[in-house]
Amino acid sequence: MTTISRKLRDAIEEITAICDADGSKSQCFPFGGEGYKSSVRHFLESSCEIAACAVQPGSPHDLGEILKAIKKHHVQFAVKGGGHATNPHFSSTTGIQISMCRFNKIQVDTTTTPPFVRVGAGCLFDEVYRKVVPHRLNIVGGSSIGGVGVAGWLQGGGYSLKTNHYGLGIDNLMEVQMVLPNGDPKTVGESSEDEDDKKLFEAVKGGGNNFGIITEFKIKAHRQGAIFGDLLTYEPEDYDDVKVAIANFALQTDPKAAIVAAFRYYNNPGGVESMLTVQCFYDGPYPDDPFAEFFEIDHKSISGGGDAAGHQSVPSPPKENFPLEWFHPTKRRFKNLWEYSSYEEFDQQSSFIQEGLDMYPIDIETIQRDSDKVMYYSGTGLFSNATAGTVTIASGAGANFAATESEAPRPTSMQPSSPNSIKRAMTGVGENPRGRWGNVMVDVYTKEIIDEIARQASKASRQMIGHGGKRVVIDIWPFTKTMFDNSTPSAWPHTKGEPNGPILAYFLWEGADNDKFWIETMKKTLQAIERKVRKVRGPDAKELPVYMNTTLDSTTTPEDIWGENLVRLGELRRKFDPGLVMNLTGGFRIPTRIIVPKPSPYSWILPGPM
């Protein structure tokens, strides 16, 4: 990035002038410096790009002016909320990086029925959950693992532990405030009267970033009572019993009960290790135990360990270093699960443990056993008493990994002049190693499908040594048949009576030279699982829409995501983005001109030898 084009330089000058104007709350950052780093930083190193400049708009007006400058000079840009996308170029760019972090207000209104929460597009779910706790409310939201942003999660659809009960995140949207591609502000919602506004509101629900940039979401809130949960881990000799339990649980019909099971493989210093985890969650007063079968199998848990007959306590971390009691819910144990005082407490505890499992060489047994190695939160990152002062786990924009506090790189605002200086200036921008998510959509879980998931996770894990592999994780999210009973008209197809969800693969590795190998390995893994799913579903089963938030960009087309909705969405894009401004940014793009081929009268004839 030693030189930039003239049109990009002109765009940066115009955007800088917008930010420097009297009364502006926006700021433009040249390469380097902490403001720049914070703006371009992503969850994974492989998702980060070296942008020509970064800008943090402070108002819808400034954002509109910035979009006008981008359109005028026809330069590439990207919009980042939480930075959790793993596909490169989706929310990162070598052009103008727009960070939405200044749209960070959260307002709770309990005076209406239903109550609602207004959330800025730069907010993370961590923040939202903390804000609603005093009101005994909650929203249908994403995990706080790694700082998931509200905007990207919602615009993609939004699967949640609460989806069985309340539907997807987009089904709980009431209104959005946005800036159209031409720079004009716009508010659309379920109460919009104009027909085009109604269509636009439907289009932004699962339509990605195709129709402009959303600045604020109005989200329906739900009363939150008692919550119960635990995270169980199993050894390989018990995997078969757990797989049967997962298949049986997938048949249950209680919308308040949910699990997330995961086959996990870690390339730790001692070699590749395996673990099967089951996160149990119950959203309401606890009935007869829907998770009993999991507790009857030998297991360990974050709340203790052993089996259903008894549980050990986890040693408490030092309270002076710990804002939340991560390993001890504040209330009692009820039947097999812990009762949590709030959804925030449940999510923080389970997210902390799972993030540690997915990112670093630790295990639950060690956390349970070694009180002197318990991870605690210091205010700037997660540290281990065993290696005092060394950052072993961290989250948030300021995290620097595998470096002591004294060794943490200083921010720099130097304009780079060589590849080495670029590398030095960007140290710490990628929060974690390289990686991708990928998924296979499924509407039924059987033992046969779960066996294939386990087989493919094990097969991929055998490639870790020698190819920089760090983690191979494949998640299973069973669902109830009523999960889409609250579905609303949206861009992303999800129909009442047709439940489905993603089998989620998550691979981590080190070294850009290993990117091709691991992306191809993930493709082969997902293809094998999909073949099994198709076999179980049968040849006449309806195609399932792909969940865009966690799919590989190289294997997914707009048709895979939006299906029959694509034609009307393309027509709407022509109306609201005639200048194709959103084609200058990343993400899955809804085409404005779609040619629907006419079926051939001879299409039923099988091809023969030529």
C-alpha positions as CSV (number, residue, x, y, z in Angstrom):
1,M,0.0,0.0,0.0
2,T,2.8,2.4,-0.9
3,T,0.6,4.2,-3.5
4,I,-3.1,4.7,-4.0
5,S,-5.1,5.7,-7.0
6,R,-6.0,9.3,-7.7
7,K,-9.7,8.7,-7.4
8,L,-9.2,7.0,-4.0
9,R,-7.0,9.9,-2.9
10,D,-9.7,12.4,-3.9
11,A,-12.3,10.4,-2.1
12,I,-10.2,10.4,1.1
13,E,-9.7,14.1,0.9
14,E,-13.5,14.7,0.5
15,I,-14.3,12.3,3.4
16,T,-11.7,14.0,5.6
17,A,-13.3,17.4,4.8
18,I,-16.7,16.0,5.9
19,C,-15.3,14.8,9.2
20,D,-13.4,18.1,9.8
21,A,-16.5,20.3,9.2
22,D,-17.9,22.3,12.1
23,G,-20.3,20.3,14.2
24,S,-19.2,16.9,12.8
25,K,-19.0,14.0,15.2
26,S,-17.2,11.9,12.6
27,Q,-13.5,11.2,12.3
28,C,-11.3,10.0,9.5
29,F,-8.1,8.0,10.3
30,P,-5.1,7.6,7.9
31,F,-3.1,4.4,7.9
32,G,-1.7,3.4,11.4
33,G,-2.7,4.7,14.8
34,E,-5.1,3.1,17.2
35,G,-8.2,4.8,15.7
36,Y,-7.3,3.2,12.3
37,K,-6.6,-0.2,13.9
38,S,-9.8,-0.2,15.8
39,S,-11.7,0.6,12.7
40,V,-10.2,-2.2,10.5
41,R,-9.8,-4.8,13.2
42,H,-11.7,-8.1,12.7
43,F,-12.2,-11.3,14.7
44,L,-9.8,-13.2,12.5
45,E,-6.6,-12.2,11.0
46,S,-7.7,-13.6,7.6
47,S,-10.6,-11.3,7.5
48,C,-8.5,-8.1,7.9
49,E,-7.5,-5.9,5.0
50,I,-5.2,-2.9,4.9
51,A,-7.6,-0.1,4.1
52,A,-6.4,3.1,2.4
53,C,-8.2,5.0,5.2
54,A,-10.8,4.3,7.9
55,V,-13.7,6.5,8.9
56,Q,-16.0,6.4,11.9
57,P,-19.2,8.3,11.0
58,G,-20.9,10.0,13.9
59,S,-24.3,10.8,12.5
60,P,-26.6,9.6,9.7
61,H,-26.0,12.9,7.9
62,D,-22.3,12.4,7.8
63,L,-22.7,8.8,6.7
64,G,-24.9,9.9,3.9
65,E,-22.3,12.5,2.8
66,I,-19.6,9.8,2.9
67,L,-21.7,7.5,0.7
68,K,-22.1,10.3,-1.8
69,A,-18.3,10.8,-1.9
70,I,-17.8,7.1,-2.4
71,K,-20.4,7.1,-5.3
72,K,-18.9,10.2,-6.8
73,H,-15.4,8.8,-7.0
74,H,-16.5,5.2,-7.5
75,V,-14.2,3.6,-4.9
76,Q,-14.3,0.4,-3.0
77,F,-15.6,0.5,0.6
78,A,-16.6,-1.8,3.4
79,V,-18.9,-1.5,6.4
80,K,-17.9,-3.1,9.7
81,G,-20.2,-3.5,12.8
82,G,-18.6,-6.1,15.1
83,G,-16.1,-7.5,12.5
84,H,-17.1,-11.1,13.0
85,A,-17.4,-12.0,9.3
86,T,-14.8,-14.6,8.3
87,N,-15.1,-14.2,4.5
88,P,-12.4,-11.7,3.4
89,H,-13.7,-8.5,1.8
90,F,-17.2,-8.8,3.3
91,S,-16.7,-6.2,5.9
92,S,-13.1,-5.3,5.1
93,T,-11.5,-3.6,2.1
94,T,-8.4,-2.0,0.7
95,G,-10.4,1.1,0.0
96,I,-12.5,3.1,2.5
97,Q,-13.2,1.2,5.7
98,I,-16.4,2.5,7.4
99,S,-16.6,1.6,11.1
100,M,-20.0,1.9,12.7
101,C,-18.7,2.0,16.2
102,R,-20.0,5.5,16.9
103,F,-23.6,4.4,16.4
104,N,-23.5,2.9,19.9
105,K,-26.6,4.0,21.7
106,I,-28.9,1.5,23.4
107,Q,-32.3,2.7,24.6
108,V,-34.8,0.5,26.4
109,D,-38.5,1.4,26.3
110,T,-40.8,-0.5,28.8
111,T,-43.8,1.7,28.4
112,T,-45.2,0.0,25.3
113,T,-46.6,-3.5,24.5
114,P,-44.4,-5.2,23.5
115,P,-41.4,-3.4,25.1
116,F,-38.6,-2.7,22.7
117,V,-34.9,-1.8,22.5
118,R,-33.3,0.6,20.1
119,V,-29.8,-0.5,19.3
120,G,-27.1,1.3,17.3
121,A,-25.5,-0.6,14.4
122,G,-22.1,-0.4,16.0
123,C,-23.2,-2.2,19.2
124,L,-22.1,-5.7,20.2
125,F,-24.5,-8.2,21.9
126,D,-22.4,-8.1,25.1
127,E,-23.5,-4.5,25.5
128,V,-27.2,-5.1,24.7
129,Y,-27.5,-8.0,27.2
130,R,-26.1,-5.8,30.0
131,K,-28.4,-3.0,29.2
132,V,-31.6,-5.0,29.3
133,V,-30.9,-7.0,32.5
134,P,-32.1,-4.3,35.0
135,H,-35.5,-4.3,33.1
136,R,-35.9,-8.1,33.3
137,L,-36.0,-8.1,29.5
138,N,-34.2,-9.8,26.7
139,I,-34.0,-9.9,23.0
140,V,-33.5,-12.7,20.4
141,G,-29.8,-12.2,19.9
142,G,-26.5,-13.7,19.0
143,S,-23.7,-15.0,21.2
144,S,-21.2,-12.7,22.8
145,I,-18.3,-15.0,21.9
146,G,-15.6,-12.8,20.3
147,G,-17.9,-9.8,20.3
148,V,-20.6,-10.6,17.8
149,G,-22.0,-7.4,16.2
150,V,-25.7,-6.8,16.2
151,A,-25.9,-5.4,12.6
152,G,-24.3,-8.2,10.6
153,W,-26.0,-10.9,12.7
154,L,-29.5,-9.3,12.2
155,Q,-29.1,-8.5,8.5
156,G,-28.2,-12.1,7.8
157,G,-31.2,-13.6,9.6
158,G,-30.1,-14.4,13.2
159,Y,-30.3,-17.9,14.7
160,S,-30.3,-17.8,18.5
161,L,-30.8,-20.1,21.5
162,K,-34.2,-18.4,21.7
163,T,-35.2,-19.1,18.1
164,N,-37.2,-22.2,19.0
165,H,-39.4,-19.9,21.1
166,Y,-39.4,-16.6,19.3
167,G,-38.1,-17.2,15.8
168,L,-35.1,-15.6,14.1
169,G,-33.7,-12.3,15.0
170,I,-35.2,-10.7,11.9
171,D,-38.7,-11.9,13.0
172,N,-38.3,-9.6,16.1
173,L,-37.3,-6.5,14.1
174,M,-39.9,-3.7,14.4
175,E,-38.1,-0.9,12.6
176,V,-34.8,0.2,11.1
177,Q,-33.2,3.6,10.5
178,M,-30.9,3.5,7.5
179,V,-29.0,5.6,5.0
180,L,-29.9,4.7,1.4
181,P,-27.2,4.2,-1.2
182,N,-27.8,7.8,-2.5
183,G,-27.1,9.2,0.9
184,D,-30.7,9.9,2.0
185,P,-31.8,8.9,5.5
186,K,-34.8,6.5,5.7
187,T,-36.9,4.9,8.4
188,V,-39.0,1.9,7.6
189,G,-40.8,-0.6,9.8
190,E,-43.8,-2.8,10.4
191,S,-46.0,0.2,10.7
192,S,-44.9,1.8,7.4
193,E,-47.8,2.7,5.3
194,D,-46.1,3.4,1.9
195,E,-46.0,0.2,-0.1
196,D,-42.4,0.7,-1.2
197,D,-41.3,1.3,2.4
198,K,-43.0,-1.9,3.5
199,K,-41.1,-3.8,0.8
200,L,-37.9,-2.2,1.8
201,F,-38.4,-3.2,5.4
202,E,-39.0,-6.8,4.3
203,A,-35.9,-6.6,2.1
204,V,-33.5,-5.6,4.8
205,K,-34.6,-8.5,7.0
206,G,-32.1,-11.1,5.8
207,G,-31.2,-9.1,2.7
208,G,-27.6,-8.4,3.8
209,N,-26.1,-5.0,3.0
210,N,-27.8,-4.7,-0.4
211,F,-30.1,-1.8,0.2
212,G,-28.0,0.7,2.1
213,I,-26.4,1.0,5.6
214,I,-28.6,0.5,8.7
215,T,-27.7,2.8,11.6
216,E,-30.3,1.7,14.2
217,F,-32.5,-1.3,14.9
218,K,-35.7,-1.2,16.9
219,I,-36.0,-4.7,18.3
220,K,-38.9,-6.4,20.1
221,A,-38.0,-7.3,23.7
222,H,-39.3,-10.2,25.7
223,R,-39.8,-10.6,29.4
224,Q,-36.9,-12.7,30.9
225,G,-37.4,-14.9,33.8
226,A,-35.3,-17.7,35.2
227,I,-32.7,-19.3,32.9
228,F,-31.1,-22.7,33.4
229,G,-28.0,-24.1,31.7
230,D,-24.7,-25.9,31.8
231,L,-21.9,-26.9,29.5
232,L,-21.0,-30.7,29.5
233,T,-17.9,-32.3,28.0
234,Y,-17.5,-36.0,27.1
235,E,-14.5,-38.3,26.4
236,P,-14.3,-40.2,23.0
237,E,-15.4,-43.5,24.6
238,D,-18.8,-42.0,25.3
239,Y,-19.3,-40.3,21.9
240,D,-21.7,-43.0,20.6
241,D,-24.0,-42.6,23.6
242,V,-24.0,-38.8,23.3
243,K,-24.8,-39.0,19.5
244,V,-27.8,-41.1,20.3
245,A,-28.8,-38.6,23.0
246,I,-28.5,-35.7,20.5
247,A,-30.7,-37.5,17.9
248,N,-33.3,-38.2,20.6
249,F,-33.2,-34.6,21.8
250,A,-33.9,-33.4,18.3
251,L,-37.3,-35.1,18.5
252,Q,-38.4,-33.1,21.6
253,T,-41.0,-30.4,21.2
254,D,-40.4,-28.0,24.1
255,P,-39.5,-24.6,22.5
256,K,-37.8,-23.4,25.6
257,A,-35.2,-26.2,25.6
258,A,-32.1,-26.0,23.4
259,I,-28.7,-27.5,23.0
260,V,-25.6,-26.8,21.0
261,A,-23.4,-29.9,20.6
262,A,-19.9,-29.6,19.1
263,F,-17.3,-32.0,18.0
264,R,-14.0,-30.2,18.9
265,Y,-10.4,-31.0,17.9
266,Y,-7.4,-29.0,19.2
267,N,-3.8,-29.1,18.1
268,N,-2.3,-28.5,21.5
269,P,1.4,-28.6,22.4
270,G,0.9,-32.3,23.4
271,G,-0.8,-33.2,20.2
272,V,-4.3,-33.3,18.7
273,E,-7.0,-33.7,21.4
274,S,-10.7,-34.4,21.0
275,M,-13.7,-33.3,23.0
276,L,-17.5,-33.4,22.5
277,T,-19.4,-30.6,24.3
278,V,-23.1,-30.1,24.8
279,Q,-24.4,-26.8,26.0
280,C,-27.8,-27.1,27.6
281,F,-30.1,-24.1,27.8
282,Y,-33.6,-23.8,29.2
283,D,-35.5,-20.5,28.9
284,G,-38.1,-20.5,31.7
285,P,-39.3,-22.3,34.8
286,Y,-37.7,-25.7,34.8
287,P,-40.0,-28.6,34.0
288,D,-39.2,-32.4,33.9
289,D,-35.6,-32.6,32.8
290,P,-35.3,-32.6,29.0
291,F,-31.6,-33.0,29.3
292,A,-31.6,-36.1,31.6
293,E,-30.1,-38.4,28.9
294,F,-27.0,-36.2,28.6
295,F,-26.4,-36.2,32.4
296,E,-26.8,-40.0,32.6
297,I,-23.6,-40.3,30.5
298,D,-20.2,-39.8,32.2
299,H,-19.3,-36.2,31.7
300,K,-17.6,-33.1,33.1
301,S,-19.1,-29.7,33.3
302,I,-18.2,-26.1,33.9
303,S,-20.2,-26.3,37.1
304,G,-18.3,-29.2,38.3
305,G,-17.9,-32.7,36.9
306,G,-18.5,-36.4,37.1
307,D,-21.9,-37.7,36.2
308,A,-25.5,-37.2,37.2
309,A,-24.8,-38.6,40.6
310,G,-22.7,-35.7,41.8
311,H,-20.9,-32.5,41.0
312,Q,-17.7,-30.9,42.2
313,S,-17.3,-27.1,42.7
314,V,-15.1,-25.0,40.5
315,P,-12.6,-22.9,42.5
316,S,-13.6,-19.2,42.4
317,P,-11.2,-16.8,40.8
318,P,-10.1,-13.8,42.8
319,K,-13.0,-11.4,43.0
320,E,-10.8,-8.3,42.9
321,N,-9.9,-9.2,39.4
322,F,-13.3,-10.5,38.2
323,P,-16.4,-8.4,37.4
324,L,-18.6,-11.5,37.0
325,E,-18.4,-14.8,38.8
326,W,-17.8,-16.6,35.5
327,F,-17.7,-20.2,36.9
328,H,-20.4,-19.9,39.5
329,P,-24.0,-18.8,38.6
330,T,-25.3,-16.5,41.3
331,K,-28.2,-18.8,42.2
332,R,-28.8,-22.4,43.1
333,R,-28.4,-25.6,41.2
334,F,-31.9,-27.0,40.2
335,K,-32.1,-30.6,39.1
336,N,-29.2,-31.1,36.7
337,L,-28.7,-27.4,35.7
338,W,-27.6,-24.2,37.2
339,E,-30.1,-21.4,37.6
340,Y,-28.8,-18.0,36.3
341,S,-29.8,-14.6,37.4
342,S,-29.9,-13.3,33.9
343,Y,-29.4,-14.3,30.3
344,E,-26.3,-12.0,30.3
345,E,-24.8,-14.1,33.1
346,F,-25.5,-17.4,31.2
347,D,-24.1,-16.0,27.9
348,Q,-21.0,-14.5,29.4
349,Q,-20.1,-17.7,31.2
350,S,-20.8,-20.1,28.4
351,S,-19.2,-17.7,25.8
352,F,-16.1,-17.3,27.9
353,I,-15.6,-21.0,28.2
354,Q,-16.4,-21.8,24.5
355,E,-14.2,-18.9,23.2
356,G,-11.4,-20.3,25.3
357,L,-12.0,-23.8,24.0
358,D,-12.1,-22.6,20.4
359,M,-9.1,-20.3,20.4
360,Y,-6.6,-21.5,23.0
361,P,-4.9,-24.7,24.4
362,I,-7.0,-25.0,27.6
363,D,-9.5,-27.5,28.7
364,I,-12.3,-27.6,31.2
365,E,-10.7,-30.2,33.4
366,T,-7.6,-28.0,33.8
367,I,-9.8,-25.0,34.8
368,Q,-11.7,-27.2,37.3
369,R,-8.6,-28.8,38.8
370,D,-6.0,-26.0,38.9
371,S,-7.1,-23.0,41.0
372,D,-3.8,-21.3,40.3
373,K,-4.5,-21.4,36.6
374,V,-8.0,-20.2,36.6
375,M,-8.6,-17.5,33.9
376,Y,-9.8,-14.2,35.1
377,Y,-10.8,-10.9,33.6
378,S,-8.4,-8.0,34.3
379,G,-10.3,-5.2,32.5
380,T,-8.1,-5.2,29.4
381,G,-8.0,-8.9,28.6
382,L,-8.3,-12.4,30.1
383,F,-5.1,-13.5,31.9
384,S,-3.9,-16.6,33.6
385,N,-2.5,-16.6,37.2
386,A,0.0,-19.3,36.1
387,T,1.7,-16.9,33.7
388,A,1.1,-13.6,35.4
389,G,1.1,-10.6,33.0
390,T,1.0,-12.7,29.9
391,V,-2.1,-12.3,27.6
392,T,-3.3,-15.8,26.9
393,I,-6.9,-15.0,26.0
394,A,-8.4,-11.6,25.2
395,S,-11.4,-10.0,23.6
396,G,-12.3,-6.6,22.5
397,A,-10.7,-4.0,20.2
398,G,-7.5,-3.6,22.3
399,A,-6.4,-7.2,22.6
400,N,-2.9,-8.2,21.8
401,F,-2.2,-11.9,21.9
402,A,0.8,-14.0,23.1
403,A,2.6,-10.9,24.3
404,T,3.3,-9.6,27.8
405,E,2.0,-6.2,28.7
406,S,5.5,-4.7,28.3
407,E,5.9,-6.3,24.9
408,A,2.5,-5.2,23.5
409,P,3.1,-3.3,20.2
410,R,2.7,0.5,20.4
411,P,0.2,2.0,17.9
412,T,1.8,3.9,15.1
413,S,0.5,6.5,12.6
414,M,3.4,6.1,10.1
415,Q,2.4,5.9,6.5
416,P,3.9,2.5,5.3
417,S,6.7,2.5,2.9
418,S,7.5,-1.2,2.6
419,P,5.8,-4.6,3.1
420,N,7.7,-5.0,6.4
421,S,6.5,-1.6,7.7
422,I,3.0,-2.5,6.8
423,K,3.3,-5.7,8.7
424,R,4.7,-4.0,11.8
425,A,2.1,-1.2,11.7
426,M,-0.7,-3.8,11.5
427,T,0.5,-5.9,14.4
428,G,-2.4,-6.9,16.6
429,V,-5.1,-6.0,14.1
430,G,-6.2,-9.6,13.5
431,E,-7.5,-10.7,16.9
432,N,-7.2,-14.4,16.3
433,P,-5.6,-16.8,13.9
434,R,-6.8,-17.4,10.4
435,G,-10.0,-19.3,9.7
436,R,-13.5,-19.7,8.2
437,W,-17.0,-20.7,9.0
438,G,-19.0,-22.9,6.7
439,N,-22.4,-24.6,7.0
440,V,-24.7,-27.2,5.7
441,M,-28.4,-26.6,6.0
442,V,-30.5,-29.4,7.6
443,D,-34.2,-29.9,8.5
444,V,-33.8,-33.2,10.3
445,Y,-31.2,-34.8,12.6
446,T,-30.7,-38.5,12.7
447,K,-28.0,-40.7,14.2
448,E,-26.8,-41.3,10.6
449,I,-26.3,-37.6,10.0
450,I,-24.7,-37.1,13.4
451,D,-22.3,-40.0,12.7
452,E,-21.2,-38.4,9.5
453,I,-20.6,-35.0,11.2
454,A,-18.4,-36.8,13.8
455,R,-16.6,-38.7,11.1
456,Q,-15.8,-35.6,9.0
457,A,-14.7,-33.6,12.0
458,S,-12.3,-36.4,12.9
459,K,-11.0,-36.8,9.4
460,A,-10.3,-33.0,9.0
461,S,-8.6,-33.0,12.4
462,R,-6.0,-35.5,11.2
463,Q,-4.8,-32.8,8.8
464,M,-3.9,-30.3,11.5
465,I,-0.3,-31.4,12.2
466,G,1.8,-30.3,9.2
467,H,-0.7,-27.7,7.9
468,G,-0.8,-25.1,10.7
469,G,-4.1,-26.4,11.9
470,K,-5.3,-25.1,15.3
471,R,-9.0,-26.0,15.7
472,V,-11.6,-28.1,13.9
473,V,-15.1,-27.6,15.4
474,I,-18.4,-28.7,13.9
475,D,-21.6,-27.6,15.8
476,I,-25.0,-29.2,15.9
477,W,-28.1,-27.1,16.7
478,P,-31.2,-29.2,17.0
479,F,-34.5,-27.3,16.6
480,T,-38.2,-27.7,17.1
481,K,-40.8,-28.0,14.3
482,T,-42.4,-24.8,15.6
483,M,-39.2,-22.6,15.3
484,F,-40.6,-20.6,12.4
485,D,-44.1,-20.3,13.7
486,N,-43.4,-16.6,14.3
487,S,-41.8,-16.0,10.9
488,T,-42.5,-12.6,9.2
489,P,-42.2,-11.5,5.6
490,S,-38.5,-11.2,4.9
491,A,-35.8,-11.4,2.2
492,W,-34.4,-14.6,3.6
493,P,-36.9,-17.5,3.1
494,H,-38.0,-19.2,6.3
495,T,-41.6,-20.5,6.3
496,K,-43.9,-21.7,9.1
497,G,-43.9,-25.4,9.2
498,E,-40.5,-25.8,7.4
499,P,-37.9,-25.7,10.2
500,N,-34.2,-25.8,9.3
501,G,-30.9,-24.6,10.5
502,P,-27.2,-24.7,9.9
503,I,-24.7,-27.4,10.8
504,L,-21.8,-25.0,11.5
505,A,-18.1,-25.8,10.8
506,Y,-15.4,-23.6,12.2
507,F,-11.7,-24.2,11.3
508,L,-8.8,-22.2,12.6
509,W,-5.2,-22.3,11.4
510,E,-2.0,-20.3,11.2
511,G,-0.2,-18.9,8.2
512,A,-1.6,-17.4,5.0
513,D,0.2,-20.1,3.0
514,N,-2.2,-22.6,4.6
515,D,-5.4,-20.8,3.5
516,K,-5.9,-22.7,0.3
517,F,-5.4,-26.1,2.0
518,W,-7.9,-25.4,4.8
519,I,-10.5,-23.8,2.7
520,E,-10.4,-26.8,0.4
521,T,-10.5,-29.2,3.4
522,M,-13.6,-27.4,4.7
523,K,-15.3,-27.6,1.3
524,K,-14.7,-31.4,1.2
525,T,-15.9,-31.7,4.8
526,L,-19.1,-29.8,4.1
527,Q,-19.7,-31.7,0.8
528,A,-19.5,-35.0,2.5
529,I,-21.9,-33.9,5.2
530,E,-24.3,-32.5,2.6
531,R,-24.2,-35.7,0.7
532,K,-25.3,-37.6,3.8
533,V,-28.0,-35.0,4.6
534,R,-29.4,-35.3,1.0
535,K,-29.4,-39.1,1.2
536,V,-31.4,-39.0,4.5
537,R,-33.8,-36.3,3.3
538,G,-34.5,-38.1,0.0
539,P,-34.4,-37.1,-3.7
540,D,-37.7,-35.2,-3.6
541,A,-36.9,-33.0,-0.6
542,K,-37.2,-29.2,-1.0
543,E,-34.0,-27.3,-1.3
544,L,-33.1,-25.4,1.9
545,P,-32.0,-21.8,1.7
546,V,-28.4,-21.2,2.8
547,Y,-27.7,-19.2,5.9
548,M,-25.4,-16.4,4.7
549,N,-23.9,-15.4,8.0
550,T,-21.8,-18.6,8.3
551,T,-21.4,-19.9,4.8
552,L,-18.3,-20.0,2.6
553,D,-18.4,-17.3,-0.1
554,S,-16.6,-19.6,-2.6
555,T,-19.4,-22.2,-2.5
556,T,-22.5,-20.1,-2.2
557,T,-24.5,-18.1,-4.8
558,P,-27.2,-15.6,-4.3
559,E,-29.7,-18.2,-5.6
560,D,-28.6,-20.5,-2.8
561,I,-29.4,-17.8,-0.2
562,W,-32.6,-16.1,-1.5
563,G,-34.1,-18.7,-3.8
564,E,-37.4,-17.6,-5.3
565,N,-37.2,-14.3,-3.5
566,L,-34.3,-13.2,-5.7
567,V,-36.3,-11.8,-8.6
568,R,-38.4,-9.4,-6.4
569,L,-35.4,-8.4,-4.4
570,G,-33.5,-7.6,-7.6
571,E,-36.4,-5.4,-8.7
572,L,-36.3,-3.6,-5.3
573,R,-32.6,-3.1,-5.6
574,R,-33.0,-1.3,-9.0
575,K,-35.4,1.1,-7.3
576,F,-33.4,1.9,-4.2
577,D,-29.9,1.6,-5.6
578,P,-30.1,2.5,-9.3
579,G,-26.4,3.7,-9.2
580,L,-25.3,0.3,-7.9
581,V,-23.4,2.0,-5.0
582,M,-23.6,-1.2,-2.9
583,N,-21.8,-3.1,-5.7
584,L,-18.7,-1.3,-4.5
585,T,-18.7,-3.1,-1.2
586,G,-18.4,-6.8,-0.2
587,G,-20.9,-9.4,0.8
588,F,-23.4,-11.5,-1.2
589,R,-24.8,-9.3,-3.8
590,I,-28.4,-9.4,-5.0
591,P,-28.2,-8.9,-8.8
592,T,-30.4,-6.2,-10.3
593,R,-30.9,-8.0,-13.5
594,I,-31.9,-11.7,-13.3
595,I,-32.4,-13.8,-16.4
596,V,-34.7,-16.7,-15.6
597,P,-34.2,-19.4,-18.2
598,K,-37.2,-20.9,-19.8
599,P,-37.4,-24.7,-19.3
600,S,-36.5,-26.7,-22.4
601,P,-39.4,-28.8,-23.9
602,Y,-36.8,-31.6,-24.1
603,S,-35.4,-31.2,-20.5
604,W,-36.9,-34.5,-19.5
605,I,-34.8,-36.4,-22.0
606,L,-31.7,-37.9,-20.4
607,P,-28.4,-37.2,-22.3
608,G,-27.1,-40.1,-24.2
609,P,-23.7,-40.8,-25.9
610,M,-22.7,-38.3,-28.5
